[in-house]
Amino acid sequence: MRCTILDASGNVTQTSGEFKKSDLSTRHGLHPRDLRKIDSRIPNLVPTILVRKETFLVVNILHIRALVKADMVVLFDTYGSSDSRLHSVFLYHLEASACGLSLQSASEAHNLRSKGNTLPYEFRALESILLSVLSALEAEMVFIRHLVGGLLSELEDDIDRDKFKRLLHYSRRLTNFHSRAKLVQEAIEEVLEQDEDLAAMFLTDKKNAVPRTPNDHEELEVLLESFGKQVEEIVNEADTMTSNVQSTQEIVELILDSNRNALLALDLKVSIITMGLGAGALAVGAFGMNLPNHLEDHHLAFWTVSAAALGATAVMISMGLRILTKIRRVGLSSAQTSTLSNSSGMLTRFRRKGSKPSETWLS
């Protein structure tokens, strides 16, 4: 396993050093299950902050996999994935701030060498990890917000297949991001609910044999609650964006259904007109056969047959369109009217039988 080690002064003593798992277990008192949690080659989807009695913390949150002790931080390199860049940026901020490049960088990175910070070493390391995770979530949230917002604006003007496919792709990406942010929030809340674990996270006091009661953890609790609230804001924003995407998908589906119904109605109208023309052509075809019918010499026969054919065509078309209009007007009002009529019919039958409706329904 490749590890980067920072000592008690915040200096990097070894960068991307390769160690055997057995050597790591022996040196730091790690169990094999803890190594599986922080091994970058084993996918761990659930973020965790574990407290061990051997005076160390096992942190596995998004791109950060670290072992935090009272005087040492061991970062396990995540190589071969997109998290490698985030891990490198996190380590760069620790080193840059540790070298005292600028006050702003030091305040943002909460470096391990900061002498003005009264927090213990392990809390400064944990704060740096949580700040890196929060920054990664916020950056991804801004990127997804830009993608989804731009696509929703485009869908207001035009709906096509490519945009709808992009909307489905962004929806899956947003759902994945929401689940990861929610898991980070649950990991922080899980630690906050355990008073004994919070008290055991004071590794410096444990190393110096300073007694601490299980309820004496206000300083750490405030730190975790602060980051928990910020992650909760990201989760709420992701919830809102997910609702907007789902509403847009439903509206697009309604619009497509409406267009499909309009096309079906047009097809029915064409079929009705064709049926009316066929009814008129039936009479015309009958008189068009070369059979004697004693009307060939009548001077009004042509106009009479033509008027009858046109009248039959008009009647068939008007009846078909009227029935189609009646069917298309069926809605909630007609459904409620039919329900009320059925209820009134039931009441009438109950009265004829001489029984009370309430008693019959209860029975």
C-alpha positions in Angstrom: 0.0 0.0 0.0 1.2 3.5 -0.8 1.2 6.0 2.0 2.2 9.6 2.7 3.2 10.3 6.3 3.1 13.6 8.1 4.7 13.9 11.5 3.7 15.8 14.6 5.2 19.1 13.2 3.2 18.8 10.0 6.2 17.9 7.9 5.9 15.3 5.2 8.4 12.6 6.2 7.6 10.2 3.4 5.7 10.7 0.1 4.0 7.8 -1.6 6.0 5.2 0.3 5.2 1.6 -0.3 4.5 -0.6 2.7 3.5 -4.2 3.3 0.1 -4.6 4.9 1.7 -6.7 7.6 4.2 -4.0 8.4 1.5 -1.4 8.6 -0.6 -3.6 10.9 2.4 -4.2 13.2 3.6 -0.6 13.3 0.3 1.1 13.9 -1.7 -1.7 15.5 -4.2 -1.9 12.7 -6.6 -4.8 12.2 -7.1 -6.4 8.8 -10.7 -5.0 8.7 -9.3 -1.5 9.2 -6.9 -2.0 6.3 -9.8 -3.1 4.1 -11.6 0.2 5.0 -8.7 2.4 3.9 -7.3 0.3 1.1 -7.8 2.4 -2.1 -8.0 -0.7 -4.3 -11.1 -2.0 -2.4 -14.2 0.1 -3.2 -15.8 1.5 0.0 -18.9 3.4 -0.8 -20.0 4.1 2.8 -18.0 7.0 4.5 -16.9 6.1 8.0 -15.1 7.7 10.9 -14.0 4.9 13.2 -12.5 5.3 16.7 -10.1 2.6 17.9 -8.9 1.9 21.4 -5.4 1.8 20.1 -5.4 5.6 20.1 -6.0 6.2 16.4 -8.9 7.2 14.0 -9.7 5.5 10.8 -11.2 8.0 8.3 -12.7 7.0 5.0 -14.7 9.8 3.4 -14.9 10.2 -0.4 -11.3 10.8 -1.6 -9.7 10.8 1.8 -8.5 7.6 3.4 -6.3 8.3 6.4 -5.1 7.1 9.7 -5.0 9.8 12.3 -3.0 9.5 15.5 -2.0 11.9 18.2 1.3 12.8 16.5 1.0 11.4 13.0 -1.2 11.4 10.0 -0.9 8.6 7.4 -2.6 9.3 4.1 -3.3 6.3 1.9 -2.9 7.3 -1.8 -5.9 6.7 -4.0 -4.4 6.0 -7.4 -6.0 4.8 -10.5 -9.2 6.8 -10.1 -10.6 10.3 -10.5 -10.0 10.8 -6.7 -6.2 11.0 -7.2 -6.4 14.6 -8.2 -8.5 15.6 -5.2 -6.1 13.7 -2.9 -3.1 15.5 -4.4 -4.8 18.9 -4.0 -5.5 18.1 -0.4 -1.9 17.1 0.3 -0.7 20.2 -1.5 -2.8 22.5 0.7 -1.4 20.9 3.8 2.2 21.2 2.6 1.7 24.8 1.2 0.0 26.0 4.3 2.6 24.3 6.5 5.3 26.2 4.7 3.5 29.5 5.5 2.8 30.7 2.0 -0.1 33.0 2.9 -2.4 33.7 5.8 -5.5 33.0 3.6 -4.1 29.6 2.5 -3.3 28.7 6.1 -6.8 29.7 7.3 -8.4 27.7 4.5 -6.3 24.6 4.9 -6.1 24.5 8.8 -2.6 23.2 8.5 -1.0 20.9 11.1 1.8 23.4 11.9 -0.5 26.2 12.8 0.6 27.5 16.2 -2.3 29.9 16.7 -4.8 27.1 16.5 -5.6 25.8 20.0 -7.1 22.5 18.7 -5.2 19.3 19.4 -3.2 17.8 16.6 -5.8 15.1 15.8 -8.6 17.6 15.6 -6.7 19.8 13.2 -6.1 16.8 11.0 -9.7 15.8 11.2 -10.8 19.4 10.4 -8.5 19.5 7.4 -10.0 16.3 6.1 -13.6 17.4 6.6 -12.8 20.8 4.9 -11.3 19.0 1.9 -14.4 16.8 1.7 -16.7 19.8 2.0 -14.8 21.7 -0.7 -15.0 18.7 -3.1 -18.8 18.4 -2.5 -19.3 22.1 -3.0 -17.3 22.1 -6.3 -19.2 19.2 -7.6 -22.5 20.8 -6.6 -21.6 24.0 -8.5 -20.7 22.0 -11.6 -23.9 20.0 -11.5 -26.0 23.1 -10.8 -24.5 24.7 -13.9 -25.2 21.7 -16.1 -28.7 21.1 -14.8 -29.7 24.8 -14.8 -28.5 25.3 -18.3 -30.3 22.3 -19.6 -33.6 23.2 -17.9 -33.4 26.6 -19.5 -32.9 25.0 -22.9 -35.9 22.7 -22.4 -38.2 25.7 -21.8 -37.6 26.8 -25.4 -37.3 23.5 -27.2 -37.8 19.8 -26.4 -35.9 17.2 -28.5 -34.6 13.7 -28.0 -31.0 14.7 -27.3 -31.9 17.2 -24.6 -34.2 14.7 -23.0 -31.4 12.1 -23.0 -29.0 14.6 -21.4 -31.7 15.3 -18.7 -31.9 11.6 -17.8 -28.1 11.5 -17.7 -27.8 14.5 -15.4 -30.6 13.1 -13.3 -28.7 9.9 -12.6 -25.5 11.9 -11.9 -27.4 14.2 -9.5 -29.0 11.2 -7.7 -25.5 9.6 -7.3 -24.1 12.9 -5.9 -27.1 13.3 -3.5 -26.6 9.7 -2.2 -22.8 10.4 -1.5 -23.5 13.7 0.2 -26.2 12.0 2.3 -23.8 9.3 3.3 -21.2 11.9 4.4 -23.9 13.6 6.5 -25.0 10.3 8.1 -21.3 9.4 8.9 -20.9 12.7 10.8 -24.3 12.4 12.6 -23.4 8.8 13.6 -20.3 10.0 15.3 -22.2 12.8 17.0 -24.7 10.4 18.5 -22.0 8.3 20.3 -20.7 10.1 23.4 -18.1 7.5 24.2 -16.7 7.7 20.7 -16.5 11.5 20.9 -14.7 11.3 24.2 -12.3 8.6 22.8 -11.3 10.9 19.9 -9.3 13.1 22.2 -6.1 11.2 21.3 -3.7 13.7 22.7 -5.3 13.6 26.1 -5.3 9.8 26.0 -1.6 9.8 25.0 -0.8 12.1 27.9 -3.0 10.0 30.3 -5.3 12.9 30.9 -8.7 11.6 32.2 -11.8 12.7 30.3 -15.4 11.9 31.1 -17.7 10.5 28.3 -19.7 13.7 28.3 -16.7 16.1 28.1 -16.5 16.6 24.3 -18.1 19.9 23.6 -15.1 21.2 21.6 -15.2 18.3 19.2 -19.0 18.3 19.0 -19.1 21.9 17.9 -16.5 21.2 15.2 -18.4 18.2 13.8 -21.8 20.0 14.0 -20.4 22.9 12.0 -19.4 20.7 9.2 -22.5 18.6 9.5 -24.7 21.7 9.0 -22.7 22.7 5.9 -23.1 19.2 4.4 -26.8 19.3 5.3 -27.1 22.5 3.2 -25.6 20.7 0.2 -27.9 17.8 0.7 -30.9 20.1 0.8 -29.8 21.9 -2.3 -29.4 18.6 -4.1 -32.9 17.6 -2.9 -34.3 20.8 -4.4 -32.5 20.3 -7.6 -33.6 16.7 -7.8 -37.2 17.8 -7.3 -36.8 20.4 -10.1 -35.4 17.7 -12.5 -38.2 15.3 -11.6 -40.9 18.1 -12.1 -39.3 18.9 -15.5 -39.4 15.3 -16.6 -43.0 15.0 -15.6 -43.9 18.2 -17.5 -42.0 17.0 -20.6 -43.8 13.7 -20.4 -47.1 15.5 -20.1 -46.3 17.7 -23.1 -45.3 14.6 -25.2 -48.5 12.8 -24.1 -50.5 15.9 -25.1 -48.8 16.0 -28.5 -49.4 12.3 -29.0 -53.1 12.7 -28.1 -53.4 15.6 -30.6 -51.9 13.4 -33.3 -54.3 10.6 -32.4 -57.2 13.0 -32.5 -56.1 14.3 -36.0 -55.9 10.7 -37.2 -59.4 10.0 -35.9 -60.7 13.1 -37.6 -59.2 12.1 -40.9 -60.7 8.6 -40.5 -64.1 10.1 -39.8 -63.9 12.3 -42.9 -62.8 9.3 -44.9 -65.8 7.3 -43.6 -68.2 10.1 -44.5 -66.8 10.4 -48.0 -67.1 6.7 -48.4 -70.8 6.8 -47.4 -71.4 9.4 -50.1 -69.4 7.5 -52.6 -71.4 4.4 -52.0 -74.6 6.0 -53.4 -72.6 7.5 -56.3 -71.0 4.2 -57.1 -74.4 2.5 -57.1 -75.7 4.9 -59.7 -72.5 4.8 -61.6 -73.0 1.1 -62.6 -74.2 0.5 -66.2 -77.6 -0.9 -65.1 -81.0 0.6 -66.1 -82.8 2.3 -63.2 -85.3 4.4 -65.2 -83.7 7.7 -63.8 -81.3 8.3 -66.7 -83.8 10.5 -68.6 -85.1 12.4 -65.5 -83.8 16.0 -65.5 -83.4 16.2 -61.7 -82.0 12.8 -61.1 -78.3 13.9 -61.1 -78.8 16.8 -58.7 -81.0 14.7 -56.4 -78.5 11.9 -56.2 -75.6 14.4 -55.7 -77.4 16.2 -52.9 -78.3 12.9 -51.2 -74.6 11.8 -51.4 -73.4 15.1 -50.0 -76.0 15.1 -47.3 -75.0 11.5 -46.2 -71.4 12.6 -46.2 -72.1 15.6 -44.0 -74.3 13.7 -41.6 -71.7 10.9 -41.1 -68.9 13.4 -40.6 -70.9 15.6 -38.2 -72.0 12.6 -36.1 -68.4 11.2 -36.0 -66.9 14.5 -34.9 -69.7 15.1 -32.3 -69.0 11.7 -30.8 -65.2 12.3 -30.8 -65.7 15.7 -29.1 -67.9 14.2 -26.4 -65.4 11.5 -25.7 -62.5 14.0 -25.4 -64.5 16.1 -23.0 -64.7 13.3 -20.4 -62.9 14.6 -17.3 -63.0 14.9 -13.5 -66.4 16.7 -13.6 -68.1 13.9 -15.6 -66.5 11.2 -13.4 -67.8 13.0 -10.2 -71.2 13.3 -11.8 -71.3 9.6 -12.6 -70.2 8.8 -9.0 -72.9 11.0 -7.6 -75.6 9.4 -9.8 -74.5 6.0 -8.8 -74.7 7.0 -5.1 -78.1 8.5 -5.6 -79.2 5.3 -7.3 -78.0 3.2 -4.3 -79.8 5.5 -1.9 -83.0 5.1 -3.9 -82.7 1.3 -3.8 -82.1 1.4 -0.1 -85.2 3.6 0.5 -87.3 1.2 -1.6 -86.2 -1.7 0.6 -87.1 0.3 3.7 -83.6 0.2 5.3 -81.2 2.9 6.3 -78.1 3.4 4.2 -75.8 3.8 7.1 -77.0 0.6 8.8 -76.6 -1.4 5.6 -73.2 0.0 4.8 -72.0 -0.7 8.4 -73.3 -4.2 8.2 
